[in-house]
Amino acid sequence: MATPILQIKNATKTFGGGFLDSAPPLVALDRFNLEIHESPARITTIAGESGSGKTTLANAILGFMPLTEGHILYKGQDIGQMDRRGRLAYRKEVQAIFQDPYEVYNPFFRVQHIFDMAMRHFPMARTKKEARALIEDALKLVGLRGDEILEKHPHQLSGGQRQRVMVARAYMLQPRLIVADEPVSAVDASLRAMILDIMLRLRDEHGISFLYITHDLSTAYQIGDEMVILFQGVVAERGHTVDIIEHPKHPYVQELIASIPAPNPKHKWDTDIKLPPEDATRLQRVYGCRFYARCPMRMDRCKTEPPPLYSVGDNGHEASCFLYEAGTPR
């Protein structure tokens, strides 16, 4: 079997808990595993609420922070042990799109500068004419024209234009993988649909895979192939997107799916949702199931024993819950 283009092995990231820190360490990501293959190109969604660890994972993949334990391999090579040439190739082939593109821009430079810097670090054209053609081609993909935006400053663009410029810049470098961290959460509905459509075209027509970080399960359902749902740094459920959305198994994921508004005026919301009290169990979650304090189906063993991932269906559908202990643990 071909080596995965990206392989994450037991990735763990903790904050605090040092010699001079009396507070217990915060485990933001706990023994996370994932494989993304180059062909066929896929959109893998990492979903979860705030504090689930999804952005920590994205930052580790992009090399913004080191892991406490575990490894991230790109084409079989640990990204933390790459030489200068390897790091340069990795930065070209693994691009990023962030939630707020304005933070990426330097307000003193025009939009042209963003593309010029990319060309300087990753030479792709021999002449200015060739470079301009590459830029125009990338902008055309996202519905923009160079003569309309390249000479403008970032504050002169709309939020949707700024985000599409960042998509164009990423595409221009011909990456194999794009890490998209909440790329549509700050734009309106029409631009959200446009950006999601661009992502699908990049996957289908250009063979670019995505790691799509989001809290929005509806957009994940629209474009995602596989999905991993995190809760407090631990995988709650993983599998094909359709399987998880239509047949959720983990109690936490079932709550998430049930919270999605149904476009049905006759639908009555169940406002009487009772969850177990959390105060008495908050400190125990590190030793057992992270969802124990909020789980309506918790058992005594969940308090002290972390559940492994159990097989709960076809196509690699797994959930970390003792309710499925009859399944094969991973």
BATI-285011 format. One record per residue (C-alpha): residue in three letters; x negated, y negated, z negated. Coordinates in steps of 0.25 Angstrom, whole numbers, padded with zeros to 4 digits, always signed. Each point is the difference from the previous one (the first is absolute). Layout:
BEGIN
AlaXYZ ...
//
This chain:
BEGIN
Met+0000+0000+0000 Ala-0005-0014+0004 Thr-0006-0009-0011 Pro+0010-0010-0005 Ile-0003-0014+0004 Leu+0003-0004-0015 Gln-0001+0009-0012 Ile+0003-0004-0014 Lys-0004+0010-0011 Asn+0004-0002-0014 Ala+0000-0015+0001 Thr+0000-0006-0014 Lys+0000-0014-0005 Thr+0000-0005-0014 Phe-0001-0014-0006 Gly-0005-0004-0013 Gly-0003+0010-0011 Gly-0015-0004-0001 Phe-0010-0001-0011 Leu+0005-0014-0004 Asp+0015+0002+0003 Ser+0008+0006-0011 Ala+0012+0001+0009 Pro+0002+0014+0006 Pro-0003+0001+0015 Leu+0010-0002+0010 Val+0001+0011+0011 Ala+0004-0007+0012 Leu-0002+0012+0009 Asp-0001+0014-0005 Arg-0006+0011+0009 Phe+0006-0004+0013 Asn-0002+0009+0012 Leu+0004-0003+0015 Glu-0005+0004+0014 Ile+0003-0008+0013 His-0004+0006+0013 Glu-0004-0008+0012 Ser+0010+0007+0010 Pro+0011-0001+0001 Ala+0001-0014-0006 Arg+0009-0001-0012 Ile+0006-0010-0009 Thr-0002+0004-0014 Thr+0008-0008-0011 Ile-0005-0002-0014 Ala+0012-0004-0008 Gly+0003-0004-0014 Glu+0004-0011-0009 Ser-0009-0011-0005 Gly-0011+0006-0009 Ser+0001+0013+0007 Gly-0015+0000+0005 Lys+0003-0002+0015 Thr-0008-0013+0002 Thr-0011+0006-0009 Leu-0001+0011+0010 Ala+0000-0009+0012 Asn-0011-0009-0006 Ala-0008+0013-0003 Ile+0001+0005+0014 Leu-0004-0014+0006 Gly-0012+0000-0009 Phe+0004-0012-0009 Met-0002+0008-0013 Pro-0007+0013-0003 Leu+0007+0012-0006 Thr-0002+0005-0014 Glu+0000+0014+0005 Gly+0002+0008+0013 His-0004-0003+0014 Ile+0006-0007+0013 Leu-0006+0006+0013 Tyr+0001-0006+0013 Lys-0003+0010+0011 Gly-0006+0009-0010 Gln-0009-0010-0006 Asp+0001-0007-0014 Ile+0003-0015+0002 Gly-0007-0003-0013 Gln-0013+0007+0006 Met+0000-0006+0014 Asp-0012-0007+0005 Arg+0001-0014+0006 Arg+0003+0005+0014 Gly+0011+0010-0005 Arg+0006-0011-0009 Leu+0001-0009+0013 Ala+0007+0011+0008 Tyr+0009+0003-0011 Arg+0004-0015-0002 Lys+0003-0001+0015 Glu+0008+0013+0001 Val+0008-0002-0013 Gln+0007-0013+0001 Ala+0010-0007-0010 Ile+0012-0008+0000 Phe+0004-0007-0013 Gln+0013-0004-0006 Asp-0003-0015+0000 Pro-0009-0003+0013 Tyr-0002-0015-0005 Glu-0010+0005-0010 Val-0008+0006+0011 Tyr-0001-0013+0008 Asn-0010-0011-0003 Pro+0008-0012+0001 Phe-0011-0009+0005 Phe-0002+0009+0013 Arg+0010+0001+0012 Val+0006+0014+0003 Gln-0011+0002+0011 His-0010+0001-0011 Ile+0006+0013-0005 Phe-0002+0007+0013 Asp-0014-0006+0002 Met-0004+0006-0013 Ala+0005+0013+0004 Met-0008+0000+0013 Arg-0012-0005-0007 His+0000+0012-0010 Phe+0005+0010+0010 Pro-0005-0004+0014 Met+0010+0005+0010 Ala-0002-0010+0012 Arg-0012-0005+0008 Thr+0005-0013+0004 Lys+0010-0011-0006 Lys+0009+0004+0011 Glu+0001+0014-0004 Ala+0002-0003-0014 Arg+0011-0010+0003 Ala+0007+0011+0008 Leu-0001+0010-0011 Ile+0006-0010-0010 Glu+0011-0004+0010 Asp+0003+0015+0002 Ala+0001+0002-0015 Leu+0009-0012-0002 Lys+0009+0004+0011 Leu+0003+0013-0007 Val+0006-0007-0012 Gly+0007-0010+0009 Leu-0009-0012-0001 Arg-0008-0009+0010 Gly-0014-0005-0003 Asp+0002-0013+0006 Glu+0012-0002-0010 Ile-0007+0004-0013 Leu-0016+0001+0001 Glu-0002-0015-0002 Lys+0009-0001-0011 His-0003+0000-0015 Pro+0006+0011-0009 His+0010-0009-0007 Gln+0005-0004+0014 Leu+0005+0014+0002 Ser+0013+0007-0005 Gly-0002+0011-0010 Gly+0004+0010+0011 Gln-0010-0006+0010 Arg-0011+0001-0011 Gln+0003+0015-0002 Arg+0001+0003+0015 Val-0014-0006+0002 Met-0005+0009-0011 Val+0006+0012+0007 Ala-0006-0005+0014 Arg-0014-0002-0007 Ala+0001+0015-0005 Tyr+0004+0005+0013 Met-0011-0007+0008 Leu-0010+0008-0007 Gln+0006+0013+0004 Pro+0000+0007-0014 Arg+0004+0014-0002 Leu+0007-0003-0013 Ile+0007-0013-0005 Val+0003-0002-0015 Ala+0013-0008-0001 Asp+0003-0005-0014 Glu+0014-0005+0000 Pro-0001-0007+0014 Val+0015-0003+0001 Ser+0004-0004-0014 Ala-0003-0015+0002 Val+0007-0002+0014 Asp+0015-0001+0004 Ala+0008+0012+0005 Ser-0002-0003+0015 Leu-0015-0001-0001 Arg+0000+0012-0009 Ala+0006+0008+0011 Met-0010-0005+0010 Ile-0012+0003-0009 Leu+0005+0014-0003 Asp+0003+0002+0015 Ile-0015-0004+0003 Met-0005+0010-0010 Leu+0008+0011+0007 Arg-0006-0004+0014 Leu-0014+0000-0006 Arg+0003+0014-0005 Asp+0006+0005+0013 Glu-0007-0007+0011 His-0014-0003-0006 Gly-0002+0012-0010 Ile-0002-0009-0012 Ser+0004+0006-0013 Phe+0006-0008-0012 Leu-0001+0001-0015 Tyr+0013-0008-0003 Ile+0000-0005-0014 Thr+0014-0005-0004 His+0011+0000-0011 Asp+0011+0000+0011 Leu+0005+0014+0002 Ser+0009-0005+0012 Thr-0011-0005+0008 Ala-0008+0013-0003 Tyr+0012+0008+0005 Gln+0000-0008+0013 Ile-0015+0002+0004 Gly-0006+0010-0010 Asp-0005+0014+0004 Glu-0004+0005-0014 Met+0002-0006-0013 Val-0007+0000-0014 Ile+0008-0006-0011 Leu-0009-0005-0012 Phe+0005-0002-0015 Gln-0010-0006-0009 Gly-0012+0005+0008 Val+0005+0014+0002 Val+0006+0007+0012 Ala+0015+0002-0003 Glu+0004+0006+0013 Arg-0006+0001+0014 Gly+0004+0006+0014 His+0007-0004+0012 Thr+0007-0013-0001 Val+0013+0005+0004 Asp+0000+0012-0009 Ile-0003-0010-0012 Ile+0010-0010+0003 Glu+0011+0010+0003 His-0003+0010-0010 Pro-0008-0006-0011 Lys-0004+0010-0011 His-0008-0007-0011 Pro+0009-0007-0010 Tyr-0007-0014+0002 Val+0001+0001+0015 Gln+0015+0004-0001 Glu+0002-0013-0008 Leu-0007-0008+0010 Ile+0008+0005+0012 Ala+0013-0002-0008 Ser-0004-0014-0002 Ile+0000-0003+0015 Pro+0013-0008+0003 Ala+0009+0007+0009 Pro+0007-0008+0011 Asn+0014+0004-0004 Pro+0010-0009-0006 Lys+0007+0011-0006 His-0012+0005-0007 Lys+0001-0002-0015 Trp-0012-0002-0008 Asp-0003+0009-0012 Thr-0003-0011-0010 Asp-0001+0009-0012 Ile-0014+0006+0002 Lys-0005+0006-0014 Leu-0015+0002-0001 Pro-0007+0006-0013 Pro-0006-0010-0009 Glu-0014-0003+0004 Asp-0006-0006-0013 Ala-0003+0013-0007 Thr-0007+0006+0012 Arg-0007-0011+0007 Leu-0013+0004-0006 Gln+0001+0014+0003 Arg+0001-0001+0015 Val-0015+0001+0002 Tyr+0000+0014-0005 Gly+0012+0005+0007 Cys+0009-0004+0012 Arg-0001-0015+0003 Phe+0015+0000+0002 Tyr+0004+0006-0013 Ala+0004-0012-0007 Arg+0011-0003+0011 Cys+0003+0014+0004 Pro+0015+0004-0002 Met-0005+0015+0002 Arg-0012+0000-0009 Met-0004+0012-0008 Asp-0009+0002-0012 Arg-0012+0005+0008 Cys+0001-0013+0009 Lys-0005-0008-0012 Thr-0014+0006-0001 Glu-0002+0008+0013 Pro-0002-0007+0014 Pro+0008+0007+0011 Pro-0008+0004+0012 Leu+0006-0001+0014 Tyr+0010+0011+0003 Ser+0005+0004+0014 Val+0014-0004+0001 Gly+0003+0002+0015 Asp-0006+0001+0014 Asn-0010-0009+0007 Gly-0009-0002-0013 His+0011-0005-0008 Glu-0005-0001-0014 Ala+0005-0006-0014 Ser-0007-0001-0013 Cys+0011+0005-0009 Phe+0001+0013-0009 Leu+0015+0001+0005 Tyr-0007+0007+0013 Glu-0009+0009-0008 Ala+0004+0012+0009 Gly-0007-0007+0011 Thr-0014+0002+0003 Pro-0009-0011-0007 Arg-0010-0007+0008 
//
